Each structure stands twice: as C-alpha cells, then as structure tokens.
Amino acid sequence: MFPYEGPLRLLRAKYAYSPSEIKEILHLAGLNELEVIPLVQTFGHMEFVLKHTAFAHLREVGSFPCTLNPHEAESLAL
C-alpha cells in the first residue's frame, strides 16, 4: 500500500495510499500516541519485489521469487 516512486514505482499497489494519506495516517497515529512501525521484508519474504522481471536477477534461486540473494551488490540498496 506504500506509494513507491522512482525505480521502485513498479512495486506500487493499484490502490496504494497517496503521500497525503500517508501523512494523515502518521498525524492521526501521533495524536493517538501510536507508534507506526514500518513492515520491513527479510531475505526470505521478497516475492512482492522479486516476482518482477526487473528484479529477478536479485533472486537467490532464479526460478523462485521468494528469496533475495544477499551476495548481489544491488540487494543491499534494495
């Protein structure tokens, strides 16, 4: 649901939140003393990224889009 931009734009969900909606969510959370904790994917849960052809070269095993290869230099940036 995150409104990805730039090289990650292809990861954006069809009905992603707008930047203004994200700001509103953060504002309301703060007013209600809630801490927003982003979901951070780990090496073995990257299907939403690695299923795309543009990121397939970062797979641990080429035919399986679930695991990120930590030995690829681009993996750290991703």
C-alpha positions in Angstrom: 0.0 0.0 0.0 3.1 2.3 0.1 3.2 4.8 -2.7 6.6 3.8 -4.1 8.3 6.2 -6.6 11.3 6.2 -8.8 12.9 2.8 -9.6 10.5 1.0 -7.1 7.4 2.5 -8.6 6.5 -0.8 -10.2 6.0 -2.2 -6.7 3.2 0.2 -6.0 -0.2 -1.4 -5.4 -3.0 -0.5 -7.7 -4.8 1.3 -4.8 -1.8 2.5 -2.9 -2.1 5.3 -0.4 -1.3 8.8 -1.6 1.5 10.7 0.0 -1.1 12.9 1.7 -2.9 9.9 3.0 0.4 8.6 4.5 0.9 12.0 6.2 -2.6 11.9 7.6 -2.1 8.3 8.9 1.1 9.4 10.6 -0.5 12.5 12.0 -3.5 10.6 13.4 -1.2 8.0 14.9 0.8 10.7 16.7 -2.4 12.3 18.1 -3.4 8.9 19.5 0.0 8.2 20.9 0.5 5.3 18.5 3.9 4.4 17.1 4.0 3.5 13.4 6.3 0.6 12.7 7.1 0.0 9.0 7.0 -3.5 7.7 10.5 -4.5 6.6 10.7 -7.5 4.5 13.5 -10.0 5.1 15.6 -12.1 2.7 13.0 -14.9 2.5 9.9 -12.8 2.1 10.6 -10.7 -1.0 8.0 -12.2 -3.5 6.3 -8.8 -4.0 9.6 -7.4 -5.3 11.4 -10.4 -6.9 8.3 -11.5 -8.9 9.0 -8.6 -11.3 11.4 -9.2 -14.2 13.3 -6.0 -13.3 14.4 -7.5 -10.0 14.6 -11.2 -11.0 18.4 -11.0 -11.2 18.4 -10.5 -7.4 16.8 -13.9 -6.6 18.8 -16.4 -4.6 17.5 -19.1 -6.9 16.5 -17.9 -10.3 13.2 -19.9 -10.6 11.9 -19.0 -7.1 11.0 -15.3 -6.5 10.8 -15.6 -2.7 14.4 -15.2 -1.5 16.8 -12.3 -2.0 20.4 -13.1 -2.8 22.5 -11.2 -0.2 25.6 -11.6 -2.3 24.3 -9.3 -5.1 25.5 -5.8 -4.6 22.1 -4.3 -5.5 20.4 -6.4 -2.8 21.7 -4.1 -0.1 20.4 -1.0 -1.8 17.0 -2.6 -2.3 
